[in-house]
Amino acid sequence: MANFSKYLGKEERVLNSIDMKDETVWSHNNMAASEYKSWTTLVLTNKRLFSLNKRKLNMREFRLEDVVSTGWSYRPQWGKILWGFVLLVAAALIYINAGTIGYYLAQYGAIYFGTHTDAEVVAMLTQWSVYLAIIIGILAIISLFSYFLLKRTTFSMTTKDGREYKFLLRGRRGHIDEFRMAVQDAKDLYLEETENRYFDKMRTVLFDQSNYEYALNNAQNTQQSGIPMDEGDMAERLKREEYMLWERKNAKLGGAPERDQIGGGGQNMLPGATMQLNADGSLQLEAGGAYQLTADGHYLLDDSGNYLLDSKENYLLNPDGSYQLNPDGTRRLNPSSIKALSSGGAHQLKSSSNLVEAPLAVKAADLFEQMGFEVSKLSTDDADLLLYKDNLRYIVVVDNDEFGTITNRKIEKAIDAKNHYKTDFGLFISAGDMTDEIQDYANNNNVKIVYIRKAE
């Protein structure tokens, strides 16, 4: 493989490359165009595809996240088979009739051979005819073998802008097959990284909201009870709250502190959980771990009406970087970026009030909408929800037996739904017990088990 290191970016590596004739035919808005009909090289990396024509110093790239679909079409080269048989028959006829051909050629060409006798001329021309038959036979064999060794393949690719690109690949069958598998592996790797980015965030950001609020209420009750706190207790409480804030901020960015490294309310984390079913039957995600809430469960909003992330910038700070405190010991909000909402105008957490008695599928739909998914509710028996986000489609199957054991049959239902609706992933929501074999079986079929834990 050629060296393409000077064309690569940071953390980019070449997976495969192949020579091609860049037909680059695309269709867009009922218009067709074609350019760069010349031999060039198509290079596949873990982040993009780019075509490179060194002679014309021309280079184009396609990011893997912009590729919607790919296709392959193989063109049988019947011409090579036909020419191979024609040449093979011609070689056989010349070889069989070499003596006759030599005799007739001697009748018309004897004068060109000088002092040679007629017999010598016939023998010489007969031998030349045999050599010609051998050469034609070799060409026939090469033509026939090239049909089996070479493959003419068209690689088509559709991008997000609606254009369809086609590239004519030429080369050995094995090389083209290797490139085809490398393209598929690169797509699978991109989907896997995208999947991990979503689900790792879902798993690391979540907190046990009921225990978090319980600790918060205890702290407020301690302050309201009039029991004075000494400077050591106040410093310890502020240090603990600041660490919890750092913990949530890092979880929001994708970090996942270990449980034994977390101070304060760290023991209340739910590792591996993706949803929280509260004691009142409500379903929640990221509440308390990513957004600011008032003591009665309302969201705090910024001046634009957006949910306010729980970050250090939303509070007033002292010159030494510590928080400014109200007389009751709570942190002072920054009036320039926050408006504290009254209970009448606050946005109540959807999944904590009117959805308490709703079915689990309805709660899940509300939850996914809060996460930014486009949600379609299904009325069929094989699935409950269809989700769409960032060019990825998910099918959601809710376990009717919420706290029953997760079996292969339940996972197979989610797999069948994923295949039926042709989605990228399947989500199976359940609170039942499961084994490692069940988890591996689901993962191997692109079905993710969304585990629900009951609040204690």
C-alpha positions as CSV (number, residue, x, y, z in Angstrom):
1,M,0.0,0.0,0.0
2,A,1.3,3.5,-0.9
3,N,2.2,6.0,1.8
4,F,-0.5,8.5,2.4
5,S,0.7,9.8,5.7
6,K,1.1,13.4,4.5
7,Y,-2.7,13.5,3.7
8,L,-3.8,12.2,7.1
9,G,-5.1,14.3,10.0
10,K,-4.7,13.7,13.8
11,E,-5.6,10.2,15.0
12,E,-6.4,9.2,11.4
13,R,-5.2,6.0,9.9
14,V,-5.5,4.3,6.5
15,L,-7.7,1.2,6.4
16,N,-7.4,0.5,2.6
17,S,-6.9,2.0,-0.8
18,I,-7.6,1.0,-4.4
19,D,-7.1,2.3,-7.9
20,M,-10.2,3.4,-9.7
21,K,-11.6,5.4,-12.6
22,D,-13.5,8.2,-11.0
23,E,-16.7,8.5,-12.9
24,T,-18.2,10.6,-10.1
25,V,-21.7,10.8,-11.5
26,W,-24.2,12.4,-9.1
27,S,-27.8,13.3,-9.2
28,H,-29.2,16.3,-7.3
29,N,-32.5,18.1,-7.7
30,N,-33.2,16.1,-10.9
31,M,-30.0,17.2,-12.4
32,A,-27.0,15.0,-13.3
33,A,-23.4,15.9,-13.6
34,S,-20.1,14.1,-14.2
35,E,-16.5,15.0,-13.8
36,Y,-12.9,13.7,-13.2
37,K,-13.1,10.9,-15.7
38,S,-9.5,9.8,-15.0
39,W,-7.6,7.2,-13.2
40,T,-7.0,8.0,-9.5
41,T,-6.8,6.4,-6.1
42,L,-9.6,6.0,-3.6
43,V,-8.3,6.0,0.0
44,L,-10.4,4.8,3.0
45,T,-9.5,5.9,6.6
46,N,-11.2,5.5,9.9
47,K,-12.8,9.0,9.5
48,R,-13.3,9.7,5.8
49,L,-13.0,8.6,2.1
50,F,-10.9,10.7,-0.2
51,S,-10.0,10.4,-3.9
52,L,-6.5,11.4,-4.9
53,N,-5.1,12.2,-8.3
54,K,-1.4,13.0,-7.9
55,R,-0.8,13.9,-11.5
56,K,-3.6,16.5,-11.5
57,L,-2.9,17.4,-7.8
58,N,-6.6,17.0,-7.2
59,M,-8.1,15.7,-4.0
60,R,-11.7,15.3,-2.7
61,E,-13.0,13.9,0.6
62,F,-16.2,12.5,2.0
63,R,-16.6,12.3,5.8
64,L,-18.0,9.0,7.0
65,E,-20.7,10.8,9.1
66,D,-21.9,12.4,5.8
67,V,-22.3,9.0,4.1
68,V,-25.9,7.8,4.3
69,S,-25.6,4.5,2.2
70,T,-23.3,2.6,0.0
71,G,-23.8,0.1,-2.7
72,W,-21.9,-2.3,-5.0
73,S,-22.6,-3.5,-8.5
74,Y,-20.5,-6.1,-10.4
75,R,-20.2,-6.0,-14.1
76,P,-19.5,-9.4,-15.7
77,Q,-16.8,-9.0,-18.4
78,W,-18.2,-11.3,-21.0
79,G,-16.0,-9.7,-23.7
80,K,-13.0,-11.3,-22.1
81,I,-14.7,-14.7,-22.3
82,L,-15.7,-14.2,-25.9
83,W,-12.3,-13.0,-27.1
84,G,-10.6,-15.8,-25.1
85,F,-12.7,-18.5,-26.9
86,V,-12.2,-16.8,-30.4
87,L,-8.4,-16.7,-29.9
88,L,-8.3,-20.2,-28.5
89,V,-10.2,-21.6,-31.6
90,A,-7.9,-19.6,-33.9
91,A,-4.8,-20.9,-32.3
92,A,-6.1,-24.5,-32.6
93,L,-6.9,-24.1,-36.3
94,I,-3.6,-22.5,-37.1
95,Y,-1.7,-25.3,-35.2
96,I,-3.7,-28.1,-36.8
97,N,-3.3,-26.6,-40.3
98,A,0.3,-25.4,-39.9
99,G,1.6,-27.6,-42.6
100,T,-1.1,-26.5,-45.1
101,I,-0.6,-22.8,-44.2
102,G,3.2,-23.2,-44.6
103,Y,2.7,-24.8,-48.1
104,Y,0.4,-22.1,-49.4
105,L,2.5,-19.3,-48.0
106,A,5.6,-20.9,-49.7
107,Q,3.8,-20.8,-53.1
108,Y,3.6,-17.0,-52.9
109,G,6.7,-16.2,-50.9
110,A,9.3,-18.6,-52.2
111,I,10.9,-15.8,-54.2
112,Y,11.7,-13.9,-51.0
113,F,13.8,-16.8,-49.5
114,G,16.6,-16.7,-52.0
115,T,18.6,-19.9,-52.3
116,H,16.4,-22.0,-50.0
117,T,14.7,-24.9,-51.6
118,D,11.0,-25.2,-51.7
119,A,11.0,-27.9,-49.0
120,E,13.1,-25.7,-46.7
121,V,10.7,-22.7,-47.3
122,V,7.6,-24.9,-46.5
123,A,9.3,-26.2,-43.3
124,M,10.3,-22.8,-42.2
125,L,6.8,-21.2,-42.8
126,T,5.1,-24.2,-41.1
127,Q,7.3,-23.7,-38.0
128,W,6.4,-20.0,-38.0
129,S,2.7,-20.9,-38.1
130,V,3.2,-23.1,-35.1
131,Y,4.9,-20.3,-33.2
132,L,2.0,-18.0,-34.1
133,A,-0.5,-20.5,-32.9
134,I,1.3,-20.8,-29.6
135,I,1.3,-17.0,-29.1
136,I,-2.4,-16.7,-29.9
137,G,-3.1,-19.6,-27.5
138,I,-1.2,-17.8,-24.7
139,L,-3.2,-14.6,-25.3
140,A,-6.5,-16.7,-25.2
141,I,-5.5,-18.2,-21.9
142,I,-4.6,-14.8,-20.4
143,S,-8.0,-13.4,-21.6
144,L,-9.9,-16.3,-20.0
145,F,-7.9,-16.2,-16.7
146,S,-8.4,-12.4,-16.4
147,Y,-12.1,-12.9,-16.3
148,F,-11.7,-14.9,-13.1
149,L,-8.8,-12.8,-11.6
150,L,-10.1,-9.3,-12.3
151,K,-13.4,-7.7,-11.3
152,R,-15.0,-4.6,-12.6
153,T,-17.0,-3.1,-9.8
154,T,-19.0,0.1,-9.4
155,F,-19.0,1.6,-5.9
156,S,-21.9,3.9,-5.3
157,M,-22.3,6.2,-2.3
158,T,-25.2,8.5,-1.2
159,T,-24.4,11.5,1.0
160,K,-26.6,13.7,3.3
161,D,-26.9,16.4,0.6
162,G,-28.8,13.9,-1.6
163,R,-26.1,13.4,-4.1
164,E,-25.2,9.9,-5.4
165,Y,-21.5,9.3,-6.3
166,K,-20.3,6.4,-8.4
167,F,-16.7,5.1,-8.7
168,L,-15.5,2.5,-11.2
169,L,-13.1,0.2,-9.4
170,R,-10.6,-2.0,-11.4
171,G,-8.3,-4.6,-9.9
172,R,-8.0,-8.2,-8.6
173,R,-11.1,-9.7,-7.2
174,G,-9.4,-10.3,-3.8
175,H,-8.3,-6.6,-3.6
176,I,-11.8,-5.3,-4.4
177,D,-13.4,-7.7,-1.9
178,E,-10.9,-6.5,0.8
179,F,-11.8,-2.9,0.0
180,R,-15.5,-3.7,0.2
181,M,-15.1,-5.3,3.6
182,A,-13.0,-2.4,4.8
183,V,-15.7,0.1,3.8
184,Q,-18.3,-2.0,5.7
185,D,-16.0,-2.2,8.8
186,A,-15.4,1.5,8.7
187,K,-19.2,2.1,8.7
188,D,-19.7,-0.3,11.5
189,L,-16.9,1.3,13.5
190,Y,-18.6,4.7,13.0
191,L,-22.0,3.4,14.1
192,E,-20.4,1.7,17.1
193,E,-18.7,4.9,18.2
194,T,-21.9,6.9,17.7
195,E,-23.8,4.3,19.7
196,N,-21.3,4.4,22.5
197,R,-21.3,8.2,22.5
198,Y,-25.1,8.2,23.2
199,F,-25.4,5.2,25.6
200,D,-22.3,6.0,27.6
201,K,-23.6,9.5,28.2
202,M,-27.0,8.0,29.2
203,R,-25.3,5.7,31.7
204,T,-22.8,8.2,33.2
205,V,-25.0,11.2,33.6
206,L,-27.8,9.5,35.7
207,F,-28.2,10.0,39.4
208,D,-30.5,8.6,42.0
209,Q,-32.8,11.7,42.1
210,S,-34.8,10.6,45.1
211,N,-31.7,10.1,47.3
212,Y,-30.2,13.4,45.9
213,E,-33.3,15.3,46.9
214,Y,-33.4,13.6,50.2
215,A,-29.9,14.7,51.0
216,L,-30.7,18.2,49.8
217,N,-33.9,18.4,51.9
218,N,-31.9,17.2,55.0
219,A,-29.4,20.0,54.5
220,Q,-32.2,22.6,54.1
221,N,-34.0,21.2,57.2
222,T,-30.7,21.4,59.2
223,Q,-30.4,25.1,58.2
224,Q,-34.0,25.9,58.9
225,S,-34.0,24.2,62.3
226,G,-31.8,27.0,63.6
227,I,-29.0,24.7,64.7
228,P,-25.8,26.7,64.1
229,M,-23.1,25.1,61.9
230,D,-19.5,25.6,62.8
231,E,-17.0,26.7,60.2
232,G,-15.7,23.2,59.8
233,D,-19.1,21.7,59.0
234,M,-19.9,24.6,56.6
235,A,-16.6,24.2,54.8
236,E,-17.1,20.4,54.6
237,R,-20.6,20.8,53.2
238,L,-19.5,23.4,50.6
239,K,-16.6,21.1,49.6
240,R,-19.0,18.2,49.2
241,E,-21.5,20.2,47.1
242,E,-18.7,21.5,45.0
243,Y,-17.4,18.0,44.4
244,M,-20.9,16.8,43.4
245,L,-21.1,19.8,41.0
246,W,-17.7,18.8,39.5
247,E,-18.9,15.2,39.3
248,R,-22.1,16.1,37.4
249,K,-20.2,18.4,35.1
250,N,-17.7,15.7,34.2
251,A,-20.5,13.2,33.8
252,K,-22.2,15.6,31.4
253,L,-19.0,15.7,29.3
254,G,-18.7,12.0,29.2
255,G,-16.4,11.3,32.2
256,A,-17.4,8.6,34.7
257,P,-15.8,8.9,38.2
258,E,-15.5,5.6,40.1
259,R,-17.9,5.1,42.9
260,D,-15.2,4.9,45.5
261,Q,-13.7,8.2,44.3
262,I,-16.9,10.2,44.7
263,G,-17.5,12.1,47.9
264,G,-20.8,13.3,49.3
265,G,-23.7,11.9,47.4
266,G,-21.6,9.7,45.2
267,Q,-22.9,6.5,46.7
268,N,-26.2,7.4,45.2
269,M,-25.1,6.9,41.6
270,L,-26.7,4.2,39.5
271,P,-23.9,2.6,37.5
272,G,-25.2,0.9,34.4
273,A,-28.7,2.3,34.8
274,T,-30.3,4.3,32.1
275,M,-33.6,5.3,33.6
276,Q,-34.8,5.9,37.1
277,L,-38.3,4.8,38.3
278,N,-39.1,6.9,41.3
279,A,-41.1,5.6,44.3
280,D,-44.1,7.6,43.0
281,G,-44.0,5.8,39.7
282,S,-42.5,8.6,37.6
283,L,-39.7,7.9,35.1
284,Q,-36.8,10.3,34.8
285,L,-33.4,10.9,33.1
286,E,-30.7,13.4,33.9
287,A,-32.9,15.2,36.4
288,G,-30.8,16.7,39.2
289,G,-27.6,15.5,37.5
290,A,-27.5,17.9,34.7
291,Y,-30.1,20.7,35.3
292,Q,-30.8,23.0,38.1
293,L,-34.0,22.3,40.1
294,T,-35.6,24.2,42.9
295,A,-36.4,22.4,46.1
296,D,-40.0,21.7,45.0
297,G,-38.8,20.0,41.7
298,H,-39.2,22.9,39.3
299,Y,-36.7,23.8,36.5
300,L,-34.7,27.0,36.7
301,L,-34.6,28.7,33.3
302,D,-32.4,31.3,31.8
303,D,-33.6,34.6,30.2
304,S,-34.2,32.8,26.9
305,G,-36.4,30.2,28.5
306,N,-33.9,27.3,28.2
307,Y,-33.3,24.8,30.9
308,L,-30.4,26.0,33.0
309,L,-27.4,23.6,33.4
310,D,-26.1,23.2,36.9
311,S,-22.7,24.9,36.5
312,K,-20.4,27.2,38.4
313,E,-21.1,30.1,36.1
314,N,-24.7,30.4,37.3
315,Y,-23.7,31.5,40.8
316,L,-22.0,34.6,42.2
317,L,-18.4,34.0,43.3
318,N,-16.0,35.6,45.7
319,P,-12.6,37.0,44.6
320,D,-11.0,33.8,45.9
321,G,-13.3,31.6,43.7
322,S,-15.6,30.4,46.5
323,Y,-19.4,30.7,46.3
324,Q,-21.2,33.8,47.7
325,L,-23.8,32.6,50.2
326,N,-27.2,33.9,51.1
327,P,-28.0,34.5,54.9
328,D,-29.5,31.0,55.0
329,G,-26.3,29.4,53.8
330,T,-27.5,28.7,50.2
331,R,-25.5,29.9,47.1
332,R,-26.5,33.2,45.6
333,L,-27.7,32.9,42.0
334,N,-26.3,35.3,39.3
335,P,-29.1,37.7,38.5
336,S,-27.6,38.6,35.1
337,S,-28.1,35.0,33.8
338,I,-30.9,33.5,35.9
339,K,-34.4,34.4,36.9
340,A,-35.8,32.4,39.8
341,L,-39.3,31.3,38.8
342,S,-42.2,31.2,41.1
343,S,-44.2,28.1,41.6
344,G,-46.9,29.4,39.4
345,G,-44.7,30.1,36.4
346,A,-42.2,27.3,36.7
347,H,-41.9,24.4,34.3
348,Q,-42.8,21.3,36.2
349,L,-40.8,18.2,35.4
350,K,-43.0,16.4,33.0
351,S,-42.4,12.9,34.3
352,S,-43.0,13.9,37.9
353,S,-46.6,15.0,37.8
354,N,-49.2,14.3,35.2
355,L,-47.5,11.1,34.0
356,V,-47.3,9.3,37.3
357,E,-50.2,7.0,36.4
358,A,-49.4,6.7,32.7
359,P,-48.1,3.5,31.2
360,L,-44.4,2.9,31.0
361,A,-44.3,3.4,27.2
362,V,-45.9,6.9,27.6
363,K,-43.4,7.8,30.3
364,A,-40.5,6.6,28.1
365,A,-41.9,8.6,25.1
366,D,-41.9,11.7,27.2
367,L,-38.4,11.0,28.4
368,F,-37.0,10.5,24.9
369,E,-38.6,13.7,23.7
370,Q,-36.8,15.6,26.5
371,M,-33.5,14.0,25.2
372,G,-34.1,15.5,21.8
373,F,-35.4,12.4,19.9
374,E,-38.1,12.6,17.3
375,V,-40.7,10.1,18.8
376,S,-43.4,8.2,16.9
377,K,-45.8,6.2,19.0
378,L,-46.8,2.9,17.4
379,S,-50.1,1.1,17.9
380,T,-48.8,-2.3,16.9
381,D,-48.1,-5.3,19.1
382,D,-44.5,-5.8,18.1
383,A,-43.1,-2.4,19.2
384,D,-44.0,0.7,21.2
385,L,-41.9,3.6,19.9
386,L,-39.9,4.7,16.9
387,L,-37.1,7.1,17.6
388,Y,-34.9,9.3,15.3
389,K,-31.9,11.4,16.0
390,D,-28.8,12.4,14.1
391,N,-29.6,10.1,11.1
392,L,-30.0,7.1,13.4
393,R,-33.3,5.2,13.9
394,Y,-34.2,3.2,17.0
395,I,-37.1,0.9,17.7
396,V,-38.3,0.7,21.3
397,V,-39.9,-2.4,22.9
398,V,-41.2,-2.0,26.4
399,D,-41.4,-5.1,28.6
400,N,-45.0,-5.5,29.7
401,D,-43.8,-7.6,32.6
402,E,-41.7,-4.7,34.0
403,F,-40.0,-6.6,36.8
404,G,-40.0,-10.1,35.3
405,T,-36.9,-11.9,34.2
406,I,-35.5,-10.9,30.8
407,T,-35.5,-14.0,28.5
408,N,-34.2,-14.8,25.1
409,R,-37.8,-14.7,23.8
410,K,-38.2,-11.1,24.9
411,I,-34.9,-10.1,23.3
412,E,-35.9,-11.9,20.1
413,K,-39.1,-9.8,20.0
414,A,-36.9,-6.6,20.0
415,I,-34.6,-8.1,17.3
416,D,-37.6,-9.0,15.1
417,A,-39.0,-5.5,15.6
418,K,-35.6,-4.0,14.6
419,N,-35.4,-6.1,11.5
420,H,-39.0,-5.4,10.6
421,Y,-38.7,-1.6,10.9
422,K,-35.2,-1.7,9.5
423,T,-33.7,0.5,12.2
424,D,-30.1,0.9,13.3
425,F,-30.7,-0.2,16.9
426,G,-33.2,-1.7,19.1
427,L,-34.0,-0.6,22.7
428,F,-35.6,-3.0,25.2
429,I,-36.9,-1.3,28.3
430,S,-37.2,-3.5,31.3
431,A,-36.6,-3.7,35.1
432,G,-36.3,-7.5,35.2
433,D,-33.2,-9.5,36.1
434,M,-30.9,-10.6,33.3
435,T,-27.8,-12.8,32.8
436,D,-24.5,-11.9,31.1
437,E,-25.5,-14.3,28.3
438,I,-28.7,-12.3,27.7
439,Q,-26.8,-9.1,27.6
440,D,-24.2,-10.5,25.1
441,Y,-27.0,-11.9,23.0
442,A,-28.7,-8.5,22.8
443,N,-25.5,-6.6,22.1
444,N,-24.5,-9.0,19.3
445,N,-27.8,-8.2,17.6
446,N,-27.6,-4.4,18.0
447,V,-30.3,-4.4,20.8
448,K,-29.6,-2.4,23.9
449,I,-31.2,-3.3,27.2
450,V,-32.4,-0.1,28.9
451,Y,-32.4,-1.1,32.5
452,I,-34.8,0.6,35.0
453,R,-34.1,0.6,38.7
454,K,-36.7,1.4,41.3
455,A,-35.9,4.2,43.8
456,E,-35.5,2.9,47.3
